[in-house]
């Protein structure tokens, strides 16, 4: 699961845009630099072209999450595979700088940065992490927030696969909205019930007079 850590790269890229709200924070190289981590080698290699590349990739990654959220597992996998073929990774074993409790190298899989540009490097890393997450935990662990108008992507790491929102804030907002909707419905029913009851009584009285 070491490489699954990189799946967060995909989530962060997708969530730089909120289509339903009309917001987009990926509009400058500074924004891309923040996305990559300002002190990373990837950030130091950025050019104007990487902004355009990542904006295009963002659309394709969102499609992966949307397909998964809709239960279309095959389409989600096909879309992700297409990205990985276009942006391949160079995995390597790392651990020289990290030691376990016995002082031995803590060997683990690492993604080497040999991509032609920073945008390709970010994309390859994000896709590989997402692929590991998907195959280890399942396609249904990729989701789109159900709290309208939010459409942020998220990775479900809950034990019972029950996550439906991208954050606690959205979960709270959705629960409050559902509670208020129930209260409005209950209020509407209580207001119409007496009138319906009186109407029924009048109908019975009218029927009684007719029978006489």
C-alpha angles and dihedrals in degrees: 000000000000092000092047086077088076092061087086087069088067094048093049093049095048092047094056084087129052105189096186091054095040093235128138125175097178095087105115143034089253089060091050090048090054090048092053096040114264095241098049127106087240091060092049091056096053121131133177090265092063091065091058092044095052094046089055092047090049091064091051094047091050088055089057092054093044093051090049092047090052091052094249096134097167093053092047091052093045092052092048093046090053090055093048092051090052094043108033123187133224107220120196138172114258136179110111091118095043125069132192124225091278093053095252122131111276096229116203140151116272132181111238117218105234098132120132093243141006094259092054090046092053092046095049091049094047094048094047092050091048091049092052091047091048096049095042098046106017139263091269088068089075112082150165119228113262095205104103130253089020114091099174120150121239142176115234111223096161118129094237099039090243103132115125103159135063094227145006088255092059092044091053092046092050092048092050091049091050091048092051091048090053091049092051090050093048090048092050091050093049091051095051097041097074092045091050089048093052090047090054091049091051090050091052092049091050091050091050092053090049092052090054 
